[in-house]
Structures are given as structure tokens and as C-alpha cells.
Amino acid sequence: MLGLVPERMEDKWFIYGEDGWLRFHRSWSGALIYALRLDGSPGGVRVAESWVNRDPQQYAATDVAYDRALVRFLIDAFLLRKPGVRFPMPQDAAGAPDGVVQHARVGRAYPERGPADR
């Protein structure tokens, strides 16, 4: 629950736990984009409730499946620091260079995916 505190402008997320919720803010705007209410048990932690910001002035995405994939990536790659986690490319980014899309979504804190990683 230590979260992720942005250190540079290129860091895109500020993630922290508070009152049983894991909150994901965009670091530059401060907009709360995702929130997960966590339920701990002897077997681990599970998501009991989730929330995504659909205010188009703060977050224009509308693909729930991609939101889930991105949140899982943020947790696995940044909070749990699991090795080999792959950045999920959104369907609406077809044809865009992988590194550009990845940097725009998650910043500099994770190695960019390239053609050899597909």
C-alpha cells in the first residue's frame, strides 16, 4: 500500500491506498481515474468494488475491457513489480508506434515494448 509517487513530469500516475481504496490519479492533472475497494482475507486481497471516471474532460476512454487491462498492468508492473509484465496496447491505437502509446499512458517508469516483444 506504499503506492507510487511521481518523481518527474514523465511519470503519469500517482497511486495510493486510503480508507480501503486503491486510488489511481493522473499525476499531471490530479484527476482521479480509477478506484478499487480492496477486501483483504487470509487468502490474499480481492477487488470488492471498482470505479472509473467517465468525465470526458478528465478521461476520454470508454473501453471497460481496456481499463481493466491497464489497471492490472499498473498494479502488476508498478506496485507489485512483477517481472515480464506486458503493456496492454489499446485497440484504438492500431498502427501507432508502441513506445509512443505506452509512454502516453504510463510514462517512463516501465521499459517500452517493441516489435520483438509482440
Buried (B, 14 or more C-beta within 10 A) or exposed (E): EEBBEBEEEEBBBBBBBEEEBBBBBBBBEEBBBBBBBBEEEEEEEEEEEBBBBEEEEEBEBEEEEBBBBBBEBBBBBBBEEEEEBEBBBBEEBEEEEBEEBBBEBBBBBBEBBEEEEE
